[in-house]
Amino acid sequence: MFYPEVPDNANTRQSISQWLGYNHNLRIGDGEFYDCENLSSDNYPLISPRKKRPVLASLPDAVRGLLYTDGDLAYLSGGTLYLGSASYDLSSYMTDLESEQQLIKFGAYLLIFPLGLYFHTADRADYGSLGSAYTAPEGVTVTYMVCDETGNALDAADPDGYQRNVTASTTAPKEGMKEGDYWLNTYDGGLYVWDADASMWNVVLTTYVKIQVPGSQLNTRFAQGDAVSMNTSVPEINTGSIIQYVGEDYLVVTGLMGDSVMRTQSTDSTWRLTIERKVPALNYVCVSANRVWGCYYGIVNGKQVNEIYASKLGDPKNWYCYEGLSSDAYAISLGSDGCFTGCIEYQGYPTFFKENAIYRIYGRYPSEYQLVTTNCRGVQDGSYKSLAICGEYLLYKSVADVCIYDGSTPVSISNALGKGCLYYNAVSGACLNKYYISMRDAKGNATLFVYDMDYNLWHKEDSLFVEAFTYSVSGQMYGYAGNKVYGFGDADNMAYLEQEVSEEYVKWYAITGEMGYEYPDYKYVNRLTLRAYLPIRSEIVLSISYDDGPWQEVGVLRGPGTVKSQSFSFCPTRCDHFRLKLEGHGDVRIYTLSRTLCAESEEP
């Protein structure tokens, strides 16, 4: 049987010279891949595989947090913090040795949340808990007294030997007063000082209370300026008191005992003095404008909490310091429901997310702070680690897509990942204008994607699920999976304990979309020409699939160490459509792929 002839001009030669990355949709353009693995845009517009991925550290316990800081790679594993080539045991400060932690840098401090720990990177003997607490043992006598700002009793002699008197009564003394004597008004609780020149009692505007606990070593637990909560017998000083002075066995706070100048209280089985510098429960944290910012949604002490917090200016240990100063801590309750899903500093502002909203704090100090809410696609629950700044833009995983945000309204950039982008638990990092995002699908299978901001191209790497990323100022990405820390990207891996060879070479493949739909006739491909550079010991295998049938190998190109063009001629099969597959290993670079397409009329 002979088929009807078609004119020669129905035969075409087509060439792909620009490779456009991953596009997992039904109709895609020439140069795009419906599926691929381990490819990169490093040599765009050529095809080339990603760089090898060295293992920088392999630890006995799973890694729990990661951060690049001051030229060293810091990571937490079990109860040990590794910083460069050194390690530090922090397990005595930890109540949890398994859960994931967020490491952030605050000046010279490395902070670990939600455990609430700090590590001073300059003075490496200084580490511990951000919060602090002291509980007096039984049988200790606690002394309270009205005092001056350093803890001296008001009736003590001054440095010149001048003896002051203090009188506690319901009415003011009327005779025998001398300059500097005090009167504690036990009727209405005021403290006054005698002015001999004016012959009158003047109110003391700032009064102080000393709490003395023998053997307590309070100066090793607290510092001047700390905000503390206590359970003393003076209710006025128990909440939010600011330490004005701290000694070895005492501390001084602002306040007043309205009924006596001094009294004592002994601890027993029913009451023991507690003093605590608290750090709030925080889901997510970031650093902005010399403060640590955090958010929390949940139940605390039986009450629903839906709040954003900021630490005291320059002090990540204090979160409840409210003195009316510009350096105060800050907190705001939100009226909108739903859990927080992440936070990050972006464009100089602390930015918080829920799945359906973005919250930004504007202003320079607490009295000026303003919360601005944008109802839009926020961060997907469980994908808080997808937040990463790439260039000047913020990228993150929302419920249905990957978004790019410039401070106004988020825009989707993930159409190439397929309709719906149904991935979960996304983890991201960004470096040298590339956005790395590792996600799981509904079946729990992991995929690592890379988005190139310069060319707006996606590439799919492999099934490694990276649990956190960080990057160096020199342009190197780091990430961990399980108990291993890996290096990613273009630059050399400079921060490591012991580099291991994890990959002898990178295996890769690329599958085109379905070709031939633009022609109404039957067609066949009888020649493919590949132009590529192949180093020695590298390989490219070219295959074709007709009408979604099995792959048929067309030819193999092995590395001569030069750029080479090779044509593959083969027995054609008439088809409605076809796909091409390129696969291989080694550091190859593919320039062009040309195909000769012959069209025929339909079968009779």
ROMISE-361698 format. One line per field, with one value per residue (C-alpha): z, y, x; residue number from 1; residue in three letters. Coordinates in nm, 3 decimals, decimal comma. Layout:
! ROMISE-361698
pz c(Z	...) $
py c(Y	...) $
px c(X	...) $
num c(NUM	...) $
residuo c(ala	...) $
***
This chain:
! ROMISE-361698
pz c(0,000	-0,087	0,111	-0,069	-0,115	0,050	-0,077	0,028	0,199	0,465	0,589	0,843	1,044	1,389	1,640	2,013	2,114	2,431	2,722	2,940	3,243	3,414	3,319	3,449	3,242	2,956	2,685	2,708	2,466	2,288	2,522	2,831	3,021	3,141	3,382	3,471	3,747	3,867	3,602	3,661	3,505	3,585	3,213	3,070	2,784	2,779	2,957	3,236	3,555	3,903	4,098	4,314	4,666	4,929	5,280	5,516	5,842	5,943	6,306	6,547	6,615	6,383	6,317	6,480	6,354	6,122	6,073	5,900	6,118	6,127	5,890	6,077	6,026	6,345	6,389	6,678	6,709	7,013	7,306	7,137	6,953	6,683	6,578	6,316	6,442	6,808	6,999	7,316	7,540	7,608	7,717	8,080	7,963	7,742	7,828	7,479	7,289	6,975	6,842	6,563	6,668	6,497	6,518	6,467	6,506	6,732	6,743	6,903	7,032	6,871	6,987	6,988	6,985	7,107	7,375	7,458	7,479	7,395	7,304	7,294	6,985	7,104	7,466	7,417	7,790	7,809	7,725	7,891	7,910	7,812	8,100	8,460	8,784	9,152	9,422	9,783	9,988	10,301	10,624	10,468	10,611	10,341	10,440	10,275	10,342	10,205	10,064	9,817	9,456	9,553	9,845	10,138	10,421	10,444	10,808	10,738	10,782	10,461	10,361	10,570	10,878	10,875	11,037	10,886	11,065	10,924	11,089	10,995	11,118	11,004	11,073	10,990	11,265	11,383	11,571	11,591	11,211	11,037	10,672	10,490	10,741	10,598	10,687	10,565	10,565	10,666	10,618	10,242	10,161	10,059	10,133	10,218	10,286	10,516	10,355	10,637	10,432	10,335	10,665	10,485	10,385	10,011	9,841	9,718	9,355	9,311	9,592	9,619	9,793	9,877	9,881	10,064	10,053	10,233	10,022	9,706	9,470	9,281	9,087	8,899	8,781	8,719	8,599	8,639	8,403	8,410	8,435	8,693	8,840	9,209	9,478	9,766	10,041	9,869	9,591	9,425	9,315	9,212	8,841	8,591	8,838	8,689	8,881	8,967	9,143	9,217	9,478	9,581	9,801	9,728	9,457	9,446	9,256	9,240	9,474	9,825	10,135	10,257	10,609	10,739	10,672	10,707	10,760	10,723	10,587	10,626	10,365	10,459	10,298	10,191	10,060	9,896	9,736	9,356	9,128	8,752	8,433	8,180	7,805	7,634	7,444	7,078	6,763	6,523	6,568	6,366	6,432	6,326	6,434	6,723	6,873	6,864	6,738	6,784	6,768	6,946	6,897	7,154	7,515	7,795	8,158	8,045	7,839	7,462	7,334	6,987	7,015	6,856	7,087	7,069	7,316	7,490	7,259	7,236	7,503	7,396	7,762	7,851	7,706	7,981	8,045	8,032	8,173	7,917	7,735	7,365	7,460	7,617	7,512	7,311	7,273	7,074	7,066	6,732	6,680	6,375	6,436	6,314	6,399	6,292	6,011	6,002	6,044	5,888	5,868	5,522	5,399	5,755	5,907	6,112	5,897	6,031	5,845	5,878	5,591	5,479	5,597	5,622	5,923	5,921	6,209	6,109	6,336	6,527	6,894	7,091	7,114	6,738	6,630	6,391	6,279	5,912	5,793	5,434	5,370	5,099	5,046	5,343	5,433	5,431	5,776	5,825	5,559	5,775	5,661	5,301	5,376	5,206	5,063	4,712	4,572	4,679	4,695	4,955	4,838	5,025	4,987	5,022	5,036	4,657	4,506	4,553	4,589	4,536	4,753	4,719	5,013	4,832	4,705	4,656	4,302	4,204	4,028	4,040	3,737	3,596	3,891	3,774	3,845	4,213	4,328	4,588	4,806	5,182	5,455	5,228	5,332	5,142	5,111	4,872	4,744	4,434	4,302	4,324	4,543	4,667	4,791	4,921	4,957	5,009	4,808	4,946	4,956	5,153	4,863	4,868	4,578	4,572	4,320	4,228	4,087	3,907	3,955	3,676	3,406	3,572	3,527	3,745	3,765	3,957	4,136	4,328	4,619	4,899	5,170	5,316	5,666	5,679	5,466	5,544	5,333	5,356	5,240	4,975	4,804	4,937	5,043	5,325	5,431	5,648	5,612	5,897	6,054	5,752	5,654	5,278	5,058	4,767	4,482	4,294	4,545	4,726	5,054	5,299	5,630	5,732	5,991	5,765	5,400	5,259	4,895	4,860	4,482	4,230	3,953	3,907	3,716	3,533	3,281	3,093	2,921	2,676	2,642	2,371	2,027	1,696	1,797	1,579	1,268	1,165	0,969	1,070	1,102	1,183	1,302	1,111	1,236	1,558	1,582	1,920	1,981	2,323	2,526	2,708	2,943	2,945	3,127	3,075	2,872	2,706	2,603	2,363	2,348	2,182	2,273	2,005	2,109	2,482	2,409	2,563	2,533	2,238	2,260	1,957	2,037	2,296	2,299	2,520	2,635	2,412	2,616	2,337	2,193	1,945	1,706	1,638	1,421	1,503	1,210	1,280	1,135	1,177	1,321	1,206	1,501	1,617	1,866	2,033	2,326	2,360	2,657	2,735	3,022	3,134	3,388	3,419	3,378	3,026	2,845	2,572	2,319	2,060	1,963	1,606	1,468	1,114	1,102	0,802	0,771	0,583	0,507	0,724	0,669	0,427) $
py c(0,000	0,344	0,653	0,972	1,206	1,546	1,839	1,865	2,194	1,997	1,871	2,099	2,128	2,272	2,366	2,434	2,672	2,823	2,592	2,734	2,507	2,309	2,350	2,078	2,168	1,985	2,234	2,378	2,549	2,433	2,428	2,364	2,034	1,860	1,674	1,693	1,619	1,779	2,051	2,410	2,756	2,824	2,824	2,956	2,934	2,599	2,280	2,190	1,985	2,133	2,146	1,853	1,864	1,797	1,677	1,930	1,753	1,418	1,407	1,132	1,309	1,482	1,851	2,077	2,424	2,597	2,946	3,097	3,370	3,564	3,328	3,014	2,763	2,718	2,421	2,255	1,877	1,708	1,921	2,041	2,368	2,348	2,674	2,632	2,364	2,408	2,253	2,355	2,146	2,336	2,035	2,152	2,452	2,246	2,090	1,938	1,764	1,666	1,939	2,177	2,515	2,852	3,008	3,385	3,637	3,939	4,144	3,922	3,685	3,367	3,309	2,976	2,966	2,838	2,708	3,069	3,025	3,260	3,210	3,497	3,441	3,679	3,559	3,190	3,121	3,333	3,127	3,016	3,091	3,426	3,393	3,354	3,248	3,219	3,037	3,082	2,763	2,698	2,861	3,181	3,520	3,775	4,139	4,428	4,788	5,137	5,249	5,472	5,372	5,163	4,980	5,191	5,227	5,577	5,609	5,518	5,779	5,945	5,944	6,257	6,085	6,280	6,067	6,079	5,978	5,799	5,821	5,601	5,744	5,849	6,217	6,423	6,490	6,851	6,904	6,780	6,745	6,824	6,847	6,515	6,337	6,117	6,060	5,757	5,841	5,513	5,665	5,720	5,556	5,855	5,918	6,271	6,440	6,743	7,068	7,274	7,593	7,588	7,428	7,179	6,816	6,756	6,445	6,198	6,132	5,804	5,556	5,226	4,893	4,658	4,282	4,103	3,724	3,590	3,355	3,409	3,538	3,737	3,927	3,605	3,565	3,918	4,252	4,616	4,703	4,357	4,341	4,079	3,921	3,827	3,694	3,919	4,048	4,390	4,349	4,679	4,547	4,194	4,252	4,430	4,574	4,704	4,622	4,948	4,790	4,434	4,314	3,971	3,896	4,176	4,376	4,717	4,800	5,108	5,096	5,174	4,984	5,201	5,058	5,021	5,113	4,754	4,411	4,047	3,733	3,375	3,103	2,774	2,484	2,705	3,010	3,049	3,369	3,350	3,610	3,558	3,734	3,592	3,533	3,484	3,169	3,240	3,046	3,239	3,507	3,757	4,051	4,405	4,750	4,615	4,420	4,058	4,025	3,724	3,605	3,346	3,195	2,943	2,885	3,018	2,964	2,883	3,201	3,241	3,438	3,596	3,847	4,004	4,090	4,292	4,274	4,573	4,775	4,601	4,347	4,008	3,901	4,149	4,134	4,294	4,620	4,908	5,235	5,475	5,500	5,461	5,157	4,971	4,628	4,608	4,380	4,398	4,164	4,080	4,058	3,830	3,457	3,187	3,076	3,260	3,086	3,274	3,600	3,775	4,121	4,265	4,615	4,707	4,614	4,310	4,120	3,850	3,602	3,398	3,188	3,467	3,784	3,979	4,205	4,471	4,690	5,044	5,299	5,355	5,304	5,165	5,479	5,521	5,160	5,100	4,763	4,746	4,442	4,320	4,048	3,836	3,509	3,454	3,173	2,819	2,662	2,442	2,629	2,911	2,816	2,894	3,266	3,392	3,723	3,684	4,001	4,274	4,048	3,823	3,475	3,218	2,922	3,001	2,742	2,711	2,855	3,012	3,389	3,685	3,991	4,343	4,502	4,560	4,252	3,900	3,758	3,390	3,270	2,895	2,827	2,614	2,375	2,257	2,351	2,408	2,361	2,115	2,091	2,119	2,177	2,398	2,496	2,764	2,954	3,220	3,309	3,479	3,550	3,185	3,063	2,704	2,543	2,188	2,062	1,747	1,643	1,491	1,146	1,275	1,259	1,538	1,749	2,024	2,304	2,608	2,933	3,166	3,528	3,656	3,443	3,355	2,985	2,684	2,370	2,052	1,894	1,573	1,419	1,551	1,710	1,995	2,084	2,433	2,658	2,933	3,125	3,304	3,654	3,503	3,336	2,982	2,798	2,545	2,312	2,008	1,687	1,441	1,435	1,574	1,932	1,995	2,266	2,400	2,640	2,809	2,926	2,721	2,560	2,742	2,664	2,301	2,059	1,774	1,769	1,434	1,333	1,268	1,250	1,111	1,274	1,418	1,208	1,411	1,388	1,614	1,520	1,758	1,821	1,655	1,780	1,774	1,907	2,211	1,992	1,832	1,549	1,234	1,292	1,123	1,230	1,079	1,276	1,442	1,651	1,730	1,986	1,963	1,987	1,664	1,631	1,301	1,026	1,206	1,080	1,185	0,937	1,056	0,876	0,929	0,824	0,805	0,859	0,812	0,476	0,335	0,514	0,411	0,489	0,687	0,720	0,782	1,061	1,010	1,271	1,352	1,665	1,905	2,067	1,819	1,796	1,456	1,356	1,054	0,899	0,625	0,440	0,666	0,570	0,746	0,914	1,175	1,329	1,248	1,338	1,355	1,256	1,358	1,191	1,142	1,221	1,449	1,821	1,846	2,154	2,112	2,394	2,293	2,008	2,000	1,766	1,693	1,647	1,494	1,527	1,285	1,274	1,079	0,707	0,611) $
px c(0,000	0,125	0,035	-0,060	0,233	0,256	0,460	0,826	0,760	0,571	0,908	1,068	1,390	1,347	1,615	1,610	1,887	1,739	1,659	1,382	1,368	1,094	0,726	0,496	0,188	0,018	0,115	0,463	0,698	1,011	1,307	1,093	1,093	0,781	1,005	1,372	1,618	1,940	1,953	2,058	2,040	2,407	2,497	2,170	2,067	2,250	2,151	2,392	2,364	2,382	2,704	2,808	2,672	2,940	2,862	3,017	2,937	2,793	2,679	2,569	2,238	1,993	2,058	1,797	1,889	2,136	2,283	2,585	2,735	3,063	3,242	3,139	2,863	2,658	2,428	2,253	2,254	2,107	2,221	2,540	2,595	2,862	3,027	3,295	3,533	3,432	3,142	2,959	2,735	2,411	2,208	2,186	1,979	1,748	1,418	1,395	1,674	1,482	1,251	1,349	1,489	1,528	1,876	1,900	2,182	2,142	2,462	2,725	2,456	2,334	1,974	1,791	1,410	1,166	1,406	1,496	1,875	2,162	2,528	2,778	2,995	3,270	3,283	3,212	3,202	2,885	2,577	2,258	1,886	1,737	1,496	1,608	1,442	1,530	1,334	1,440	1,477	1,273	1,384	1,520	1,426	1,345	1,384	1,198	1,292	1,240	1,576	1,759	1,840	2,146	1,984	2,101	1,850	1,703	1,803	2,167	2,440	2,558	2,931	2,990	2,851	2,527	2,256	1,907	1,593	1,288	0,949	0,654	0,323	-0,024	0,052	0,358	0,615	0,589	0,916	1,273	1,313	1,639	1,744	1,709	1,486	1,208	0,847	0,652	0,285	0,122	-0,223	-0,206	0,129	0,341	0,709	0,829	1,163	1,212	1,328	1,476	1,507	1,138	1,030	0,806	0,773	0,831	0,701	0,966	0,874	1,065	1,076	1,261	1,219	1,506	1,445	1,726	1,768	2,077	2,292	2,088	2,365	2,104	2,371	2,456	2,096	1,973	2,108	2,021	1,735	1,575	1,197	1,099	0,789	0,781	0,548	0,656	0,432	0,437	0,174	0,267	0,609	0,519	0,444	0,668	0,917	1,243	1,561	1,737	2,031	2,138	2,383	2,508	2,209	1,962	1,797	1,629	1,310	1,092	0,795	0,686	0,584	0,302	0,270	0,626	0,987	1,111	0,961	1,058	0,897	1,022	0,991	0,826	0,643	0,351	0,540	0,878	0,997	1,028	1,186	1,165	1,270	1,024	1,049	0,711	0,622	0,703	0,612	0,838	1,104	1,309	1,541	1,452	1,577	1,789	1,498	1,394	1,037	0,813	0,455	0,245	-0,099	-0,221	-0,319	-0,096	-0,199	-0,553	-0,591	-0,602	-0,301	-0,286	-0,003	0,303	0,595	0,916	1,202	1,351	1,578	1,914	1,820	1,678	1,651	1,376	1,023	0,809	0,992	0,740	0,879	0,735	1,069	1,153	1,363	1,068	0,949	0,628	0,327	0,003	-0,297	-0,458	-0,831	-0,810	-0,838	-0,604	-0,253	0,059	0,246	0,577	0,768	1,066	1,221	1,157	1,245	1,340	1,002	0,902	0,652	0,418	0,201	-0,111	-0,247	-0,479	-0,307	0,020	0,090	0,362	0,478	0,576	0,742	1,066	0,966	0,670	0,456	0,489	0,438	0,149	0,015	-0,089	-0,286	-0,316	-0,572	-0,411	-0,228	-0,002	0,235	0,100	0,074	0,379	0,581	0,724	1,074	0,977	1,025	1,341	1,461	1,596	1,746	1,503	1,198	1,042	0,938	0,731	0,497	0,126	-0,152	-0,181	0,138	0,478	0,447	0,677	0,611	0,748	0,566	0,237	0,051	0,190	0,206	0,228	0,546	0,480	0,262	0,547	0,522	0,181	-0,176	-0,246	0,114	-0,010	0,298	0,339	0,602	0,809	1,163	1,354	1,676	1,801	2,145	2,289	1,938	1,834	1,549	1,580	1,258	1,223	0,863	0,660	0,356	0,036	0,201	0,496	0,742	0,999	1,125	1,388	1,319	1,529	1,390	1,630	1,519	1,743	1,580	1,245	1,320	1,240	1,454	1,393	1,685	1,612	1,421	1,641	1,422	1,624	1,505	1,661	1,883	2,130	2,381	2,714	2,798	3,028	2,734	2,734	2,421	2,409	2,133	2,078	1,883	1,877	2,223	2,410	2,497	2,530	2,674	2,468	2,518	2,799	3,058	3,320	3,218	3,442	3,268	3,285	3,415	3,513	3,416	3,313	3,272	2,899	2,866	3,115	2,913	2,565	2,312	2,050	1,768	1,529	1,200	1,038	0,669	0,462	0,567	0,385	0,044	0,100	0,068	-0,265	-0,102	0,077	0,448	0,775	1,119	1,407	1,705	1,815	2,132	2,282	2,555	2,717	3,034	3,115	3,412	3,595	3,400	3,069	2,774	2,448	2,179	1,908	1,570	1,233	0,878	0,605	0,242	0,321	0,480	0,798	1,128	1,343	1,711	1,832	2,199	2,470	2,729	3,035	3,281	3,579	3,657	3,550	3,238	3,095	2,802	2,655	2,359	2,150	1,963	1,713	1,418	1,116	0,780	0,465	0,298	0,054	0,300	0,629	0,855	1,233	1,444	1,800	1,982	2,336	2,602	2,901	2,947	2,805	2,676	2,413	2,396	2,135	1,908	1,778	1,513	1,402	1,025	0,850	0,472	0,245	-0,123	-0,360	-0,392	-0,668) $
num c(1	2	3	4	5	6	7	8	9	10	11	12	13	14	15	16	17	18	19	20	21	22	23	24	25	26	27	28	29	30	31	32	33	34	35	36	37	38	39	40	41	42	43	44	45	46	47	48	49	50	51	52	53	54	55	56	57	58	59	60	61	62	63	64	65	66	67	68	69	70	71	72	73	74	75	76	77	78	79	80	81	82	83	84	85	86	87	88	89	90	91	92	93	94	95	96	97	98	99	100	101	102	103	104	105	106	107	108	109	110	111	112	113	114	115	116	117	118	119	120	121	122	123	124	125	126	127	128	129	130	131	132	133	134	135	136	137	138	139	140	141	142	143	144	145	146	147	148	149	150	151	152	153	154	155	156	157	158	159	160	161	162	163	164	165	166	167	168	169	170	171	172	173	174	175	176	177	178	179	180	181	182	183	184	185	186	187	188	189	190	191	192	193	194	195	196	197	198	199	200	201	202	203	204	205	206	207	208	209	210	211	212	213	214	215	216	217	218	219	220	221	222	223	224	225	226	227	228	229	230	231	232	233	234	235	236	237	238	239	240	241	242	243	244	245	246	247	248	249	250	251	252	253	254	255	256	257	258	259	260	261	262	263	264	265	266	267	268	269	270	271	272	273	274	275	276	277	278	279	280	281	282	283	284	285	286	287	288	289	290	291	292	293	294	295	296	297	298	299	300	301	302	303	304	305	306	307	308	309	310	311	312	313	314	315	316	317	318	319	320	321	322	323	324	325	326	327	328	329	330	331	332	333	334	335	336	337	338	339	340	341	342	343	344	345	346	347	348	349	350	351	352	353	354	355	356	357	358	359	360	361	362	363	364	365	366	367	368	369	370	371	372	373	374	375	376	377	378	379	380	381	382	383	384	385	386	387	388	389	390	391	392	393	394	395	396	397	398	399	400	401	402	403	404	405	406	407	408	409	410	411	412	413	414	415	416	417	418	419	420	421	422	423	424	425	426	427	428	429	430	431	432	433	434	435	436	437	438	439	440	441	442	443	444	445	446	447	448	449	450	451	452	453	454	455	456	457	458	459	460	461	462	463	464	465	466	467	468	469	470	471	472	473	474	475	476	477	478	479	480	481	482	483	484	485	486	487	488	489	490	491	492	493	494	495	496	497	498	499	500	501	502	503	504	505	506	507	508	509	510	511	512	513	514	515	516	517	518	519	520	521	522	523	524	525	526	527	528	529	530	531	532	533	534	535	536	537	538	539	540	541	542	543	544	545	546	547	548	549	550	551	552	553	554	555	556	557	558	559	560	561	562	563	564	565	566	567	568	569	570	571	572	573	574	575	576	577	578	579	580	581	582	583	584	585	586	587	588	589	590	591	592	593	594	595	596	597	598	599	600	601	602	603	604) $
residuo c(met	phe	tyr	pro	glu	val	pro	asp	asn	ala	asn	thr	arg	gln	ser	ile	ser	gln	trp	leu	gly	tyr	asn	his	asn	leu	arg	ile	gly	asp	gly	glu	phe	tyr	asp	cys	glu	asn	leu	ser	ser	asp	asn	tyr	pro	leu	ile	ser	pro	arg	lys	lys	arg	pro	val	leu	ala	ser	leu	pro	asp	ala	val	arg	gly	leu	leu	tyr	thr	asp	gly	asp	leu	ala	tyr	leu	ser	gly	gly	thr	leu	tyr	leu	gly	ser	ala	ser	tyr	asp	leu	ser	ser	tyr	met	thr	asp	leu	glu	ser	glu	gln	gln	leu	ile	lys	phe	gly	ala	tyr	leu	leu	ile	phe	pro	leu	gly	leu	tyr	phe	his	thr	ala	asp	arg	ala	asp	tyr	gly	ser	leu	gly	ser	ala	tyr	thr	ala	pro	glu	gly	val	thr	val	thr	tyr	met	val	cys	asp	glu	thr	gly	asn	ala	leu	asp	ala	ala	asp	pro	asp	gly	tyr	gln	arg	asn	val	thr	ala	ser	thr	thr	ala	pro	lys	glu	gly	met	lys	glu	gly	asp	tyr	trp	leu	asn	thr	tyr	asp	gly	gly	leu	tyr	val	trp	asp	ala	asp	ala	ser	met	trp	asn	val	val	leu	thr	thr	tyr	val	lys	ile	gln	val	pro	gly	ser	gln	leu	asn	thr	arg	phe	ala	gln	gly	asp	ala	val	ser	met	asn	thr	ser	val	pro	glu	ile	asn	thr	gly	ser	ile	ile	gln	tyr	val	gly	glu	asp	tyr	leu	val	val	thr	gly	leu	met	gly	asp	ser	val	met	arg	thr	gln	ser	thr	asp	ser	thr	trp	arg	leu	thr	ile	glu	arg	lys	val	pro	ala	leu	asn	tyr	val	cys	val	ser	ala	asn	arg	val	trp	gly	cys	tyr	tyr	gly	ile	val	asn	gly	lys	gln	val	asn	glu	ile	tyr	ala	ser	lys	leu	gly	asp	pro	lys	asn	trp	tyr	cys	tyr	glu	gly	leu	ser	ser	asp	ala	tyr	ala	ile	ser	leu	gly	ser	asp	gly	cys	phe	thr	gly	cys	ile	glu	tyr	gln	gly	tyr	pro	thr	phe	phe	lys	glu	asn	ala	ile	tyr	arg	ile	tyr	gly	arg	tyr	pro	ser	glu	tyr	gln	leu	val	thr	thr	asn	cys	arg	gly	val	gln	asp	gly	ser	tyr	lys	ser	leu	ala	ile	cys	gly	glu	tyr	leu	leu	tyr	lys	ser	val	ala	asp	val	cys	ile	tyr	asp	gly	ser	thr	pro	val	ser	ile	ser	asn	ala	leu	gly	lys	gly	cys	leu	tyr	tyr	asn	ala	val	ser	gly	ala	cys	leu	asn	lys	tyr	tyr	ile	ser	met	arg	asp	ala	lys	gly	asn	ala	thr	leu	phe	val	tyr	asp	met	asp	tyr	asn	leu	trp	his	lys	glu	asp	ser	leu	phe	val	glu	ala	phe	thr	tyr	ser	val	ser	gly	gln	met	tyr	gly	tyr	ala	gly	asn	lys	val	tyr	gly	phe	gly	asp	ala	asp	asn	met	ala	tyr	leu	glu	gln	glu	val	ser	glu	glu	tyr	val	lys	trp	tyr	ala	ile	thr	gly	glu	met	gly	tyr	glu	tyr	pro	asp	tyr	lys	tyr	val	asn	arg	leu	thr	leu	arg	ala	tyr	leu	pro	ile	arg	ser	glu	ile	val	leu	ser	ile	ser	tyr	asp	asp	gly	pro	trp	gln	glu	val	gly	val	leu	arg	gly	pro	gly	thr	val	lys	ser	gln	ser	phe	ser	phe	cys	pro	thr	arg	cys	asp	his	phe	arg	leu	lys	leu	glu	gly	his	gly	asp	val	arg	ile	tyr	thr	leu	ser	arg	thr	leu	cys	ala	glu	ser	glu	glu	pro) $
***
